Amino acid sequence: MFEKGLLKDRRILITGGGSGLGAAMGRRFLELGAALVICGRRRELLETTAAEMRALGGKVDAIACDIRDGAAVDAMMEEIWREAPLDILVNNAAATFIAQTEQLSFRAADAILGPTLHGAMYCTIAAGKRWIEGGHRGVVLSILSTSTITGRAFTVPSAMAKSALLAMTRSLAVEWGPKGIRTVAIAPGAFPTPGAAHQLRPEGRDDGMSARNPLGRVGEHRELADLASFLISDAAAYINGEMVVQDGGAHLRSSGAEDLLQWTDAQWEAQRAARARS
């Protein structure tokens, strides 16, 4: 359904682009003609992913950056802009894990809020500032969560961070829209990745996501990548400040955390111990 050159001549930065949904979106953007910059904390992973992507055809740059550090984000943007301005920012990097909220330490809460909220905000401001100063049009796509609609027990810092980014998306749509910058978002449901499975679906947790989904399945990475491609393209030029939910209708039935209400203290203790080991 997409024209081959839908994203031709678009330069796109994907945070957390070295794996999972970030890499899946990156591969699709390349197929549609984009040039990519992927960033993350693990340089070796980024370089491996970038090499695999280049084999598909297209230009891919990899920059190691801890987006929790505002100064590091600004330095990354300076490096990117030295070659050419970005056209699109995809705020994809995030962190989360299940935990009883009263058991969270300050450090654990910050480990989630740092990349998920602060990092996305730092990247958005750094890109937006440069777009506005240069009179350059841009798009910010943020990958959020259906917890922005339902709330979600046991992943409270993540739900807070994603809800704040939805507020950012809506607010900047008004503030930056007149300057030629669109802000949009996707709230994915279950699109399984190894990283998410490790943090959110530990051994002993009910894994009946497919059975509970009204469509009877989880999402495929290509489906999310296609929606992202549409939203950042000129075909969606009149969509601004909106979040598109892509979860098969799952949030209409459940927040996705109800099974955890039945966990015993022993199960939670085992989960905390496993997280400490990892």
C-alpha positions as CSV (number, residue, x, y, z in Angstrom):
1,M,0.0,0.0,0.0
2,F,3.0,2.3,0.2
3,E,4.8,4.0,-2.6
4,K,8.5,2.9,-2.8
5,G,9.7,6.4,-2.4
6,L,7.3,7.4,0.4
7,L,10.2,8.5,2.7
8,K,12.7,9.4,0.0
9,D,15.2,12.1,1.1
10,R,13.9,12.0,4.7
11,R,16.6,11.8,7.3
12,I,15.3,10.0,10.4
13,L,16.8,9.6,13.9
14,I,15.4,6.6,15.9
15,T,16.3,6.4,19.6
16,G,16.8,2.9,20.7
17,G,17.2,1.9,17.1
18,G,19.6,-0.9,17.6
19,S,17.0,-3.6,18.4
20,G,13.3,-4.5,18.8
21,L,10.7,-2.2,17.5
22,G,13.2,0.6,16.8
23,A,15.2,-1.7,14.4
24,A,11.9,-2.9,12.8
25,M,10.8,0.6,12.1
26,G,14.3,1.5,10.8
27,R,14.3,-1.4,8.3
28,R,10.9,-0.3,7.0
29,F,11.9,3.3,6.7
30,L,15.0,2.2,4.6
31,E,12.7,0.2,2.3
32,L,10.7,3.4,1.7
33,G,13.7,5.5,0.8
34,A,14.8,7.1,4.1
35,A,18.3,7.7,5.4
36,L,18.7,6.7,9.0
37,V,20.6,7.6,12.2
38,I,20.1,5.1,15.0
39,C,21.2,5.8,18.6
40,G,21.5,3.9,21.8
41,R,23.9,3.2,24.7
42,R,25.4,0.0,23.3
43,R,27.8,0.9,20.6
44,E,28.5,-2.7,19.5
45,L,24.8,-3.5,19.1
46,L,24.3,-0.3,17.1
47,E,27.2,-1.1,14.8
48,T,26.0,-4.6,14.2
49,T,22.4,-3.4,13.5
50,A,23.6,-0.6,11.2
51,A,25.7,-3.1,9.2
52,E,22.7,-5.4,8.8
53,M,20.6,-2.5,7.7
54,R,23.1,-1.2,5.2
55,A,23.1,-4.6,3.6
56,L,19.4,-3.9,2.7
57,G,20.5,-0.8,0.9
58,G,20.5,2.8,2.0
59,K,22.5,5.1,4.4
60,V,22.6,4.2,8.1
61,D,24.7,6.1,10.7
62,A,25.0,4.8,14.3
63,I,25.8,7.1,17.2
64,A,26.3,5.9,20.8
65,C,24.4,8.2,23.1
66,D,22.9,8.0,26.5
67,I,19.8,10.1,26.0
68,R,19.4,10.4,29.8
69,D,22.2,13.0,29.6
70,G,20.9,16.3,28.0
71,A,24.4,17.4,27.2
72,A,25.1,14.1,25.4
73,V,21.9,14.6,23.4
74,D,22.9,18.1,22.4
75,A,26.3,16.8,21.3
76,M,24.7,14.1,19.2
77,M,22.4,16.6,17.5
78,E,25.3,18.8,16.7
79,E,27.1,15.8,15.1
80,I,24.0,15.0,13.1
81,W,23.4,18.5,11.9
82,R,27.0,18.9,10.8
83,E,26.1,16.6,7.9
84,A,22.5,17.6,7.3
85,P,19.4,18.5,9.3
86,L,17.1,15.7,10.5
87,D,13.6,15.6,9.1
88,I,12.0,13.2,11.6
89,L,12.7,12.2,15.2
90,V,11.3,8.9,16.5
91,N,11.2,8.8,20.3
92,N,11.4,5.0,20.7
93,A,13.9,4.4,23.5
94,A,12.3,3.4,26.8
95,A,12.7,1.3,29.9
96,T,10.3,-0.5,32.1
97,F,9.9,-3.5,34.4
98,I,7.1,-4.8,36.6
99,A,7.3,-4.0,40.3
100,Q,5.2,-3.3,43.3
101,T,5.2,0.5,43.3
102,E,5.7,0.8,47.1
103,Q,8.9,-1.3,46.7
104,L,10.5,1.0,44.1
105,S,13.6,2.8,45.1
106,F,14.3,6.3,43.8
107,R,17.1,4.8,41.7
108,A,14.7,2.3,40.2
109,A,12.1,4.9,39.3
110,D,14.8,7.1,37.7
111,A,16.0,4.2,35.7
112,I,12.6,4.2,33.9
113,L,11.9,8.0,33.9
114,G,15.4,8.8,32.6
115,P,15.3,7.3,29.1
116,T,11.5,7.1,28.7
117,L,10.6,10.7,29.7
118,H,13.7,12.8,30.1
119,G,15.5,11.3,27.1
120,A,12.5,11.8,24.8
121,M,12.0,15.3,26.0
122,Y,15.7,16.2,25.6
123,C,15.7,14.8,22.0
124,T,12.5,16.6,21.1
125,I,13.7,19.9,22.4
126,A,17.1,19.6,20.8
127,A,15.6,18.7,17.4
128,G,12.8,21.3,17.6
129,K,15.2,24.1,18.5
130,R,17.3,23.4,15.5
131,W,14.3,23.0,13.1
132,I,12.9,26.3,14.3
133,E,16.2,28.2,14.1
134,G,16.8,26.9,10.6
135,G,13.2,27.3,9.4
136,H,13.1,23.6,8.7
137,R,9.9,21.5,8.8
138,G,10.0,18.4,11.0
139,V,8.0,15.5,12.5
140,V,8.3,14.0,16.0
141,L,6.8,10.5,16.4
142,S,6.7,9.2,20.0
143,I,6.1,5.5,20.8
144,L,3.8,5.5,23.8
145,S,1.5,2.9,25.4
146,T,-2.1,2.2,26.1
147,S,-1.4,2.9,29.7
148,T,-1.9,6.5,28.7
149,I,-5.6,5.6,28.4
150,T,-6.1,2.9,31.1
151,G,-3.3,3.5,33.6
152,R,-1.4,0.4,34.4
153,A,-0.7,-1.1,37.8
154,F,2.8,-2.4,38.6
155,T,4.5,-0.3,35.8
156,V,3.6,3.1,37.3
157,P,6.7,5.1,36.4
158,S,6.4,3.9,32.7
159,A,2.7,4.8,32.7
160,M,3.5,8.2,34.1
161,A,6.3,8.8,31.6
162,K,4.2,7.8,28.6
163,S,1.3,9.9,29.7
164,A,3.6,12.9,30.0
165,L,4.9,12.3,26.5
166,L,1.3,12.3,25.3
167,A,0.9,15.7,26.9
168,M,4.0,16.8,25.2
169,T,2.7,15.6,21.8
170,R,-0.5,17.5,22.2
171,S,1.0,20.6,23.6
172,L,3.7,20.9,20.9
173,A,1.2,20.3,18.2
174,V,-0.2,23.7,19.1
175,E,3.0,25.5,19.9
176,W,5.1,24.1,17.0
177,G,2.5,23.4,14.4
178,P,2.6,27.0,13.1
179,K,6.3,26.5,12.6
180,G,5.9,23.5,10.3
181,I,6.6,20.8,13.0
182,R,4.1,18.0,13.5
183,T,4.0,15.8,16.6
184,V,2.2,12.4,16.6
185,A,2.3,9.2,18.6
186,I,1.5,5.5,18.5
187,A,0.2,3.5,21.5
188,P,1.2,-0.1,20.7
189,G,-0.3,-3.1,22.4
190,A,1.6,-6.3,22.6
191,F,4.3,-6.4,20.0
192,P,6.6,-9.0,21.6
193,T,10.4,-8.3,21.7
194,P,13.1,-10.2,23.6
195,G,13.8,-7.1,25.8
196,A,10.2,-6.5,26.7
197,A,9.6,-10.2,27.4
198,H,12.5,-10.3,29.8
199,Q,11.2,-7.3,31.8
200,L,7.4,-7.7,31.5
201,R,6.7,-11.4,31.0
202,P,8.8,-13.2,33.6
203,E,8.5,-16.9,34.3
204,G,5.4,-17.5,36.3
205,R,3.4,-14.7,34.7
206,D,0.2,-15.6,32.8
207,D,1.1,-15.4,29.1
208,G,-2.3,-15.5,27.6
209,M,-2.1,-12.2,25.8
210,S,-3.3,-13.6,22.5
211,A,-6.3,-15.3,24.0
212,R,-7.4,-12.1,25.7
213,N,-7.0,-9.9,22.7
214,P,-10.3,-9.3,20.8
215,L,-8.4,-10.3,17.6
216,G,-6.9,-13.4,19.1
217,R,-3.2,-12.5,18.5
218,V,-0.4,-10.2,19.2
219,G,0.9,-7.5,16.8
220,E,3.5,-8.1,14.1
221,H,6.5,-5.7,14.0
222,R,5.8,-4.9,10.3
223,E,2.3,-3.6,11.3
224,L,3.7,-1.1,13.7
225,A,6.5,-0.1,11.2
226,D,3.9,0.5,8.5
227,L,1.8,2.7,10.8
228,A,4.9,4.6,11.8
229,S,5.9,5.1,8.1
230,F,2.5,6.5,7.3
231,L,2.4,8.9,10.3
232,I,5.8,10.4,9.5
233,S,5.1,10.7,5.8
234,D,3.5,13.6,3.8
235,A,0.5,11.3,3.4
236,A,-0.3,12.1,7.1
237,A,0.5,15.9,6.7
238,Y,-2.9,16.9,8.3
239,I,-2.5,14.7,11.4
240,N,-1.1,16.6,14.3
241,G,-1.2,16.1,18.1
242,E,-2.9,12.7,17.8
243,M,-2.0,9.3,19.3
244,V,-3.1,6.3,17.3
245,V,-3.8,3.1,19.3
246,Q,-2.6,-0.1,17.6
247,D,-3.5,-3.0,20.0
248,G,-6.3,-5.0,18.4
249,G,-8.7,-3.5,20.8
250,A,-7.0,-5.0,23.9
251,H,-7.3,-1.8,26.0
252,L,-11.0,-1.9,25.6
253,R,-11.0,-5.2,27.6
254,S,-8.2,-4.8,30.1
255,S,-5.3,-2.6,31.1
256,G,-3.0,-5.6,30.8
257,A,-1.9,-5.9,34.4
258,E,-4.9,-7.6,36.1
259,D,-3.1,-11.0,36.3
260,L,-0.5,-9.4,38.6
261,L,-3.1,-8.6,41.2
262,Q,-3.1,-12.3,42.0
263,W,0.6,-12.6,42.6
264,T,1.8,-13.8,45.9
265,D,4.5,-12.1,48.0
266,A,6.8,-15.0,47.1
267,Q,6.4,-14.4,43.4
268,W,7.2,-10.7,43.8
269,E,10.2,-11.5,45.9
270,A,11.4,-13.9,43.2
271,Q,10.9,-11.2,40.6
272,R,12.9,-8.6,42.5
273,A,15.7,-11.1,43.0
274,A,15.8,-11.9,39.2
275,R,15.9,-8.2,38.4
276,A,18.8,-7.6,40.8
277,R,20.7,-10.5,39.1
278,S,20.2,-9.0,35.6
